[in-house]
């Protein structure tokens, strides 16, 4: 067991290899959130009316430095799905417009894209990206082959949820921009997994979770909107900011910073998460990201050897997630809305290993996806590699 695991309150009886689904928050960060919540509940009016705005601004400043953005380009949202929906439902499309994505786009975001396309009479165009694949060029080629004069927007994952691939985002944004097409990046896994310089990236829109690899509490995410696109983007919940006469703050901040009463302590705990996790290794966040990537690659290699397969993607496309193909499963519908495979249940209830089995591209085809966080050690992936062939022989 990693000596760093003590910073998290994870069940010691479970080998937890699924940080990528919902993250896990260090106890120091949860304690800071509890202190903020106690401060709020001691005098809710003072906290929410008088103190909240400066606290938001301080958190935003620290986050902006971490993701390479100007604070004026950032707002907080509850999660990346909310961020994707805020952008898509703010934009206006016309019949005949084409909204481009890939077949590896996260299901929730794909559903949002389909919804706005149907409302506008537009068409969703899906670029097929292979997996396994040999080179990031295959991603760029697949997307560009699907671009037409009617393409209005690209919605693309930064790190794919199912296959765990770090897409060549800079190239995609640059190529689409050359064609006059904006990019909305679903960066659910980006912050804290891979280095970010959002202003340098140049995408029109980027949203990313902070409860995953930054390890903030659930309910903290960011939405970046480039300055020249902010006028058109509104929050999903229209509230007091819509007719605010204030001129000391941008409408972008005024509308997104208050969408109605909620618990803001997850967002306000983001600076504590950045400092806590970044302080666990001598090299700071750069060392954290490098450690997690090395661990994920080592875990993937152990699994590939156990399964007798080649690596399904080049090392350069791996961050802190890695997926490997498995033999087909039963294809039975899952009782969970978020999907669980019988093999996933067997790994948890028989072996006490929490790791997702992901349908890809659709049941019965499937992948096993591992995550790597500071609390993980190679021995955990070795154990998974040892038990996996036996469970697969049970036709799970």
C-alpha positions in Angstrom: 0.0 0.0 0.0 1.3 3.5 -0.9 2.3 5.6 2.1 0.4 8.4 0.4 -2.9 6.5 0.7 -3.3 7.9 4.2 -4.1 11.3 2.8 -7.4 9.8 1.5 -10.2 8.1 3.5 -10.6 5.3 1.0 -11.8 1.9 2.3 -8.6 0.0 3.2 -10.3 -3.3 2.2 -10.8 -2.2 -1.4 -8.1 -2.0 -4.1 -9.4 1.2 -5.7 -8.3 1.5 -9.3 -11.2 3.8 -10.5 -10.2 7.3 -9.5 -11.3 8.4 -13.0 -15.0 7.9 -12.4 -15.7 10.3 -9.5 -12.3 11.1 -8.1 -11.5 10.9 -4.4 -11.0 13.8 -2.1 -8.1 14.0 0.4 -9.2 14.3 4.1 -7.4 17.6 4.5 -9.5 19.1 1.7 -12.7 17.6 3.2 -11.8 19.2 6.5 -11.3 22.6 4.8 -14.7 22.2 3.2 -16.3 21.4 6.5 -14.8 24.5 8.0 -16.1 26.6 5.2 -19.6 25.0 5.5 -19.6 25.7 9.3 -18.6 29.3 8.6 -21.5 29.6 6.1 -24.1 28.0 8.5 -23.0 30.2 11.4 -24.3 33.3 9.5 -25.7 32.3 6.1 -26.6 35.9 5.0 -23.2 37.3 5.9 -21.4 34.5 4.1 -23.5 34.3 0.9 -24.3 38.0 0.5 -21.1 39.7 1.8 -18.3 37.2 1.9 -18.9 34.8 -1.0 -17.9 37.0 -3.9 -14.3 37.8 -2.7 -13.9 34.1 -1.8 -14.9 33.1 -5.4 -12.5 35.6 -6.8 -9.6 34.3 -4.7 -10.4 30.7 -5.8 -10.7 31.7 -9.4 -7.3 33.5 -9.3 -5.5 30.4 -8.0 -7.3 28.1 -10.5 -6.5 30.5 -13.4 -2.8 30.2 -12.6 -3.0 26.4 -12.5 -4.8 26.1 -15.9 -3.0 28.9 -17.7 -6.0 31.3 -18.2 -6.9 34.8 -17.3 -9.4 34.9 -14.4 -11.8 36.9 -16.5 -12.2 33.8 -18.8 -13.2 31.4 -16.0 -16.3 30.6 -14.1 -17.1 27.7 -11.8 -19.8 25.2 -12.6 -20.9 22.0 -10.8 -19.5 19.6 -13.3 -18.3 19.3 -16.9 -21.7 18.1 -18.1 -23.2 21.3 -16.9 -20.4 23.2 -18.6 -21.0 21.4 -21.9 -24.7 22.1 -21.7 -24.2 25.7 -20.8 -22.3 26.3 -24.0 -24.4 24.2 -26.3 -27.7 25.5 -25.1 -26.5 29.1 -25.4 -25.4 28.8 -29.0 -27.8 29.2 -31.9 -27.8 26.8 -34.8 -29.9 26.6 -38.0 -31.3 23.7 -40.1 -28.6 22.2 -42.2 -25.8 23.1 -39.7 -23.5 20.2 -38.8 -22.3 19.7 -35.2 -19.2 17.5 -35.3 -18.0 15.1 -32.6 -16.3 11.7 -32.4 -17.6 8.2 -31.6 -15.5 8.4 -28.4 -17.3 11.4 -27.0 -18.7 11.0 -23.5 -22.3 9.8 -23.6 -23.8 12.6 -21.5 -22.1 15.3 -23.6 -23.2 13.5 -26.8 -26.7 13.5 -25.6 -26.6 17.2 -25.0 -25.3 17.7 -28.6 -28.1 15.5 -30.0 -30.6 17.5 -28.0 -29.6 21.0 -29.3 -29.2 19.6 -32.8 -32.8 18.2 -32.7 -34.1 21.5 -31.4 -32.4 23.5 -34.2 -33.0 21.0 -37.0 -29.2 20.6 -37.3 -27.3 17.4 -37.8 -24.8 15.6 -35.5 -21.9 14.2 -37.6 -19.8 11.6 -35.9 -16.2 11.0 -36.8 -15.1 7.4 -36.2 -11.8 7.2 -34.3 -10.4 3.7 -34.1 -9.4 1.9 -30.9 -6.9 0.2 -30.7 -4.9 2.7 -32.7 -1.3 3.3 -33.6 -0.8 7.1 -33.8 -2.5 10.3 -32.7 -2.6 11.3 -36.4 -5.5 8.9 -36.8 -7.6 11.1 -34.5 -6.8 14.3 -36.4 -7.4 12.6 -39.8 -10.7 11.1 -38.7 -12.0 14.5 -37.5 -10.8 16.5 -40.5 -12.3 14.0 -42.9 -15.7 14.7 -41.3 -15.5 18.5 -41.7 -17.6 20.1 -44.4 -18.6 23.7 -45.3 -21.6 23.2 -43.0 -19.6 22.3 -39.9 -20.3 24.9 -37.2 -18.8 23.4 -34.0 -16.5 20.5 -32.9 -17.3 18.9 -29.5 -14.4 16.8 -28.5 -13.0 15.1 -25.4 -9.6 16.1 -24.1 -9.2 12.7 -22.5 -11.7 10.1 -23.6 -13.7 8.5 -20.8 -14.1 5.0 -22.3 -10.7 4.5 -23.9 -8.6 6.8 -21.7 -6.8 8.4 -24.7 -5.3 11.9 -24.5 -6.4 13.4 -27.8 -4.0 15.7 -29.8 -6.0 18.7 -28.7 -3.7 21.5 -29.8 -3.6 20.2 -33.3 -7.4 19.7 -33.5 -8.1 23.2 -32.2 -5.6 24.7 -34.6 -6.9 22.8 -37.6 -10.6 23.6 -36.9 -9.7 27.3 -36.2 -8.1 27.5 -39.6 -11.4 26.5 -41.1 -13.3 29.1 -39.0 -14.9 26.4 -36.7 -15.0 26.8 -32.9 -14.1 23.9 -30.6 -15.9 23.0 -27.4 -13.6 20.8 -25.3 -15.1 18.3 -22.9 -12.1 18.3 -20.6 -13.7 16.3 -17.8 -10.4 14.5 -17.1 -8.0 17.3 -18.1 -7.3 19.5 -15.1 -4.8 17.7 -12.8 -4.1 14.9 -15.3 -2.3 16.7 -18.0 -0.7 20.2 -18.0 -3.1 22.9 -19.2 -2.5 26.3 -20.8 -6.0 27.3 -21.8 -5.1 30.7 -23.2 -2.3 29.2 -25.3 -4.6 26.4 -26.5 -7.0 28.9 -28.0 -10.2 26.9 -27.9 -13.3 28.9 -27.8 -14.7 26.8 -24.9 -13.2 24.4 -22.4 -14.9 22.8 -19.4 -13.3 20.4 -16.9 -14.0 18.7 -13.7 -12.0 19.6 -10.6 -13.4 16.7 -8.4 -11.4 14.1 -10.5 -7.7 14.6 -10.8 -7.5 17.9 -8.9 -9.2 16.0 -6.1 -11.5 18.8 -5.0 -14.9 17.9 -3.5 -17.7 16.8 -5.8 -19.5 19.8 -7.3 -16.5 21.7 -8.5 -15.7 22.2 -12.1 -14.5 25.0 -14.4 -15.9 26.6 -17.6 -13.4 28.6 -19.7 -14.9 30.9 -22.4 -12.6 32.9 -24.6 -13.2 36.6 -24.1 -14.5 37.1 -27.7 -17.2 34.4 -27.1 -18.4 35.3 -23.7 -21.3 37.6 -24.8 -23.3 34.6 -26.2 -22.8 32.2 -23.3 -25.3 32.0 -20.5 -25.7 29.7 -17.5 -28.3 26.9 -17.6 -30.2 28.6 -14.7 -31.0 32.3 -15.5 -31.1 34.1 -12.2 -30.5 37.6 -10.7 -27.5 38.4 -12.9 -29.6 38.5 -16.1 -30.8 42.1 -15.4 -28.0 43.2 -13.0 -27.1 46.9 -13.4 -23.5 46.2 -12.1 -20.6 47.5 -14.2 -17.8 46.6 -11.8 -17.9 42.9 -12.9 -18.5 41.2 -16.3 -21.9 39.9 -17.1 -20.1 36.5 -17.5 -19.1 36.5 -13.9 -22.3 38.1 -12.6 -24.5 35.5 -14.2 -22.5 32.3 -13.5 -21.3 33.2 -10.0 -24.9 33.2 -8.7 -27.5 30.9 -10.3 -29.5 30.5 -7.1 -28.8 29.2 -3.6 -26.4 26.3 -3.5 -23.5 25.0 -1.4 -20.4 26.8 -2.8 -18.0 25.1 -0.5 -16.8 22.6 -3.0 -15.7 25.3 -5.3 -14.1 27.3 -2.5 -12.1 24.3 -1.5 -10.3 24.1 -4.9 -7.3 26.2 -3.8 -6.9 23.8 -0.8 -7.0 20.8 -3.2 -4.4 22.4 -5.5 -2.1 23.0 -2.6 -2.7 19.7 -0.9 -2.2 17.3 -3.8 0.5 19.5 -5.4 2.4 19.3 -2.1 2.5 15.5 -1.8 5.5 15.1 -4.0 8.7 17.3 -4.0 8.2 18.3 -7.6 4.7 19.6 -7.2 2.0 19.1 -9.8 4.4 18.3 -12.5 5.7 15.4 -10.5 2.2 14.3 -9.6 1.1 14.1 -13.2 4.3 12.3 -14.2 4.0 9.8 -11.4 0.4 9.0 -12.3 1.2 8.6 -15.9 4.1 6.2 -15.2 1.9 4.2 -12.9 -0.9 3.9 -15.5 1.5 2.8 -18.2 3.0 0.2 -15.9 -0.4 -1.1 -14.9 -1.5 -1.3 -18.6 1.7 -3.2 -19.5 1.0 -5.7 -16.7 -2.6 -6.2 -18.0 -1.5 -6.6 -21.6 1.0 -9.3 -20.7 -1.6 -11.1 -18.7 -4.1 -11.0 -21.5 -1.5 -11.8 -24.2 -2.3 -8.7 -26.2 -0.3 -5.7 -27.6 -0.7 -2.2 -26.2 -3.8 -0.8 -27.8 -2.5 2.8 -28.0 0.9 4.6 -28.1 2.4 5.6 -24.8 2.2 9.3 -25.8 -1.6 9.2 -25.7 -1.8 7.9 -22.1 -2.3 10.2 -19.1 -3.5 8.7 -15.8 -6.1 6.4 -17.5 -5.5 3.4 -19.6 -7.9 0.9 -21.2 -7.3 -2.6 -22.6 -9.7 -4.7 -24.7 -11.3 -7.7 -23.2 -13.1 -10.8 -24.7 -16.8 -10.0 -25.3 -19.2 -10.3 -22.3 -22.7 -11.4 -22.0 -24.2 -8.2 -23.5 -26.9 -8.2 -20.9 -28.3 -4.8 -20.0 -26.9 -3.3 -16.8 -29.2 -2.7 -13.8 -27.2 0.6 -13.1 -27.8 3.8 -15.2 -24.1 4.3 -15.1 -23.4 0.7 -16.3 -21.8 -2.2 -14.4 -20.6 -5.4 -16.1 -20.9 -8.8 -14.4 -17.1 -9.0 -14.5 -16.9 -5.6 -12.8 -19.2 -7.0 -10.0 -17.1 -10.1 -9.7 -13.9 -8.1 -9.4 -15.4 -6.1 -6.6 -17.4 -8.7 -4.6 -15.0 -11.6 -5.1 -11.6 -9.9 -5.2 -12.3 -6.5 -3.6 -11.0 -4.6 -6.6 -12.9 -1.6 -7.8 -12.3 -1.1 -11.5 -14.7 -0.3 -14.4 -15.5 -2.6 -17.3 -16.6 -0.3 -20.1 -18.8 -1.2 -23.1 -16.9 -0.4 -26.3 -18.0 0.3 -28.8 -21.2 -1.4 -27.6 -22.0 -4.5 -25.6 -20.9 -7.3 -25.8 -17.6 -5.7 -26.8 -15.9 -4.1 -23.8 -12.8 -2.6 -22.2 -11.2 -2.7 -18.8 -10.1 0.8 -17.8 -7.6 1.5 -15.0 -6.8 4.8 -13.2 -3.6 5.8 -11.5 -3.5 8.3 -8.6 -0.9 8.9 -5.9 -2.4 6.4 -3.6 -2.0 3.5 -6.1 1.1 1.2 -6.4 2.2 -1.2 -9.1 1.4 -4.2 -6.9 -2.3 -3.4 -7.1 -2.3 -3.7 -10.9 -0.2 -6.9 -10.6 -2.9 -8.4 -8.5 -5.6 -7.4 -11.0 -3.6 -8.9 -13.8 -3.3 -12.2 -11.8 -7.0 -12.6 -11.1 -8.4 -11.3 -14.4 -7.7 -14.4 -16.6 -9.3 -16.7 -14.0 -12.5 -14.6 -13.9 -12.6 -14.3 -17.7 -12.5 -18.1 -17.8 -15.7 -18.1 -15.8 -17.3 -16.6 -18.9 -18.1 -13.3 -17.0 
